[in-house]
Amino acid sequence: MSLVTSSVSIAHSGGLEALLASLGPADTLNAFAQRHLSPIDTYDRQRGTALMTTLEAFLDAGASLEATASRLGTHRNTVRYRLRCIAGLIDRDIHDPRVALELHLALRIRQSRPPASLDAGP
C-alpha cells in the first residue's frame, strides 16, 4: 500500500484520532502527552496563567503570531512573551517543526482522552 493510499484510508477511517489510537495503548499516549505538557500545566496551575491556551491557539493558527493574537484577543507581543515562557518551561524551541508537531500531538492526545486519565498524579 502506498503512502498516499495509507493516508487516505486513515483520513476516511477517523483522521488523526484514529491514527493516534492505533499508535499504542492509552497509557503510553497519555504518558507522551503528560511528558510534553506537564511543565506548562504546572506553571499555569501555580500562577493562574493560560500558557496552554496560548500554545494551543499558536499551534492551531499554524504558528502565526498575528493569527494567535487575534484568536486570543491580545497583542502579538504578549503572545511572543508567552511563547518564550513556554519554550523556557519545556527547554525546547517551539518554532522547530518537530517540537511543534510533538506538542500538537500531545494536545490532540489530551483532547481525545477523558480528563481523569491525564491526571498529573499526587
C-alpha positions, 0 to 999 in steps of 0.5 A, a space after each residue: 500500500 502506498 503512502 498516499 493510499 495509507 493516508 487516505 484510508 486513515 483520513 476516511 477511517 477517523 483522521 488523526 484520532 484514529 491514527 493516534 489510537 492505533 499508535 499504542 495503548 492509552 497509557 503510553 499516549 497519555 504518558 507522551 502527552 503528560 511528558 510534553 505538557 506537564 511543565 506548562 500545566 504546572 506553571 499555569 496551575 501555580 500562577 493562574 496563567 493560560 500558557 496552554 491556551 496560548 500554545 494551543 491557539 499558536 499551534 492551531 493558527 499554524 504558528 502565526 503570531 498575528 493569527 494567535 493574537 487575534 484568536 486570543 484577543 491580545 497583542 502579538 507581543 504578549 503572545 511572543 512573551 508567552 511563547 518564550 515562557 513556554 519554550 523556557 518551561 519545556 527547554 525546547 524551541 517551539 518554532 522547530 517543526 518537530 517540537 511543534 508537531 510533538 506538542 500538537 500531538 500531545 494536545 490532540 492526545 489530551 483532547 481525545 482522552 477523558 480528563 481523569 486519565 491525564 491526571 498529573 498524579 499526587 
